[in-house]
Amino acid sequence: MKIAVFCGSGRGVNPIFAEKARQLGQLLVQEGHELVYGGGKTGLMGVIADSVLEAGGKVYGVMPATLTDKEIQHSGVTELFIVADMHERKAKMAELADAFIAMPGGIGTLEEIFEIWTWGQLGYHYKACGFLNINGYYDQLLGFIDTVVHQEFMRPEYAQMMQVSADSEQLLELLINYQAPAQKWK
């Protein structure tokens, strides 16, 4: 199974984020999975890619051409796909991946996972999506999603499409066992 991980190009202030990225990378290889990610060598992106590679796993990076000019691409990945822009990046990652995880990151991470989640809600794919909620990083966002459901801007079954755990092993198990809702967006 190829797992796409959206995460920060920075490491964040708390060292637990990098440690959990390293652990997730090792777990993916241990469980026979491959990594699809944004192709960068910095931040949590670099940490998870390096940990997968160090454990003998395969890493597929997808990077817009404009970012390669800034020399931030990871040169050691199994395969690096250079695409025209961020739209193509998300489409290529969606094509390559069987499931998606959002680790801590900024608005780019949120934009990526929200678009993939929306595509699932609309029935463009039936792949699992999840938040690795390290150290409560996504607690306030998840509270807001509850508000969205409560205010009837999202059906509960669509909110439940997003798997959530603070534990990498548990989240991976949730993604593997995910069943998309039978009823799709109308």
C-alpha positions in Angstrom: 0.0 0.0 0.0 1.3 3.5 -0.8 0.6 6.0 1.9 0.7 9.7 1.1 1.8 11.9 4.0 1.2 15.6 4.1 3.3 17.4 6.6 5.3 20.5 7.3 8.4 21.7 5.4 9.4 22.9 8.9 10.0 20.8 12.0 7.7 22.8 14.3 8.7 23.9 17.8 8.1 20.6 19.6 10.7 17.9 18.9 8.0 15.2 19.3 6.8 16.1 15.8 10.1 15.0 14.2 10.3 11.9 16.4 6.8 10.8 15.4 7.6 11.5 11.7 10.6 9.2 12.1 8.5 6.5 13.9 5.8 6.7 11.2 8.4 6.3 8.4 9.9 3.2 10.2 6.4 1.8 10.8 5.4 2.2 7.1 8.4 0.1 6.0 8.0 -2.4 8.8 4.4 -3.0 7.7 5.3 -3.2 4.0 4.0 0.2 2.9 5.6 2.8 0.7 5.7 6.6 1.2 4.3 9.2 -1.2 5.0 12.8 -0.1 5.8 16.3 -1.3 9.4 15.5 -2.3 11.2 18.0 0.0 14.3 17.5 2.1 13.4 20.0 4.8 11.3 19.8 7.9 9.0 16.9 8.7 8.9 16.0 5.0 12.7 15.3 5.1 12.5 13.5 8.4 9.8 11.0 7.2 11.5 10.5 3.8 14.9 9.8 5.4 13.4 7.4 7.9 11.7 5.4 5.2 14.9 5.3 3.1 17.1 4.4 6.1 14.7 1.5 6.9 15.0 0.2 3.3 11.7 1.4 2.0 10.5 3.2 -1.2 9.8 6.9 -1.3 8.0 8.7 -4.1 8.2 12.5 -4.1 6.0 14.9 -6.0 7.2 18.4 -6.4 6.2 21.4 -8.4 8.9 22.6 -10.8 9.1 26.0 -9.1 10.2 24.5 -5.8 12.9 22.4 -7.4 14.5 25.7 -8.5 14.9 26.5 -4.8 16.9 23.3 -4.4 14.7 21.9 -1.7 13.9 18.6 -3.4 15.2 15.4 -1.7 17.8 13.9 -4.1 17.7 10.5 -2.5 14.1 9.4 -3.1 13.2 6.3 -5.0 11.4 8.4 -7.7 10.8 12.1 -7.9 8.0 13.4 -10.0 8.3 17.0 -11.2 4.9 18.5 -12.0 3.8 21.9 -13.2 2.1 23.3 -10.1 0.4 22.5 -6.8 -2.8 21.3 -8.6 -0.8 18.7 -10.5 1.0 17.8 -7.3 -2.2 16.9 -5.5 -3.6 15.0 -8.5 -0.4 13.0 -8.9 -0.2 12.2 -5.2 -3.9 11.2 -5.2 -3.2 8.9 -8.2 -0.1 7.3 -6.6 -1.5 6.9 -3.0 -3.9 4.3 -1.6 -4.5 6.4 1.6 -3.6 9.8 3.1 -2.2 11.0 6.4 -1.9 14.6 7.6 0.8 15.1 10.2 1.4 18.5 11.8 2.1 21.2 9.2 0.9 24.6 8.0 -1.7 25.8 5.7 -0.2 23.8 2.8 -0.7 20.6 4.7 -4.3 21.6 5.6 -5.1 22.6 2.0 -3.8 19.3 0.7 -5.6 17.0 3.2 -8.8 19.1 2.9 -8.9 18.8 -0.9 -8.3 15.0 -0.7 -11.0 14.7 2.0 -13.4 16.7 -0.2 -12.7 14.5 -3.2 -13.6 11.5 -1.1 -16.8 13.2 0.0 -17.7 13.9 -3.6 -17.0 10.3 -4.6 -13.9 11.0 -6.7 -12.1 8.4 -4.7 -12.9 5.9 -1.9 -9.5 6.1 -0.2 -8.9 6.6 3.6 -7.8 9.9 5.0 -6.5 10.5 8.5 -5.0 13.0 10.9 -2.0 11.9 13.0 -3.0 14.1 15.9 0.4 14.3 17.6 0.3 16.0 21.0 -3.2 17.3 20.3 -2.0 19.3 17.3 -5.4 19.0 15.5 -7.7 19.2 18.5 -9.0 22.7 17.8 -9.5 21.9 14.1 -11.4 18.7 15.0 -13.5 20.8 17.3 -14.3 23.1 14.4 -15.3 20.2 12.3 -17.7 19.2 15.0 -19.1 22.7 14.7 -19.4 22.4 11.0 -21.4 19.2 11.5 -23.5 20.6 14.3 -24.4 23.6 12.1 -25.3 21.2 9.3 -22.7 22.3 6.8 -21.4 18.7 6.7 -23.1 15.4 7.2 -21.8 13.4 10.1 -20.8 10.5 7.9 -18.5 12.8 5.9 -16.8 14.0 9.1 -16.4 10.4 10.1 -14.6 9.7 6.8 -11.5 11.3 8.5 -9.8 8.8 10.7 -8.0 10.3 13.7 -5.5 9.0 16.2 -2.5 10.2 18.1 -0.9 6.7 17.6 0.7 5.9 14.3 0.0 2.1 14.5 -3.6 2.7 15.4 -4.1 5.2 12.6 -2.5 2.9 10.0 -4.8 0.1 11.1 -7.8 2.5 10.8 -6.7 3.4 7.3 -6.2 -0.2 6.2 -9.6 -1.2 7.5 -11.4 1.9 6.2 -14.8 1.5 4.4 -16.1 4.5 2.6 -19.7 5.5 3.4 -22.2 4.0 1.1 -24.1 7.2 0.6 -22.3 9.8 -1.5 -22.6 13.6 -1.8 -25.8 14.8 -3.4 
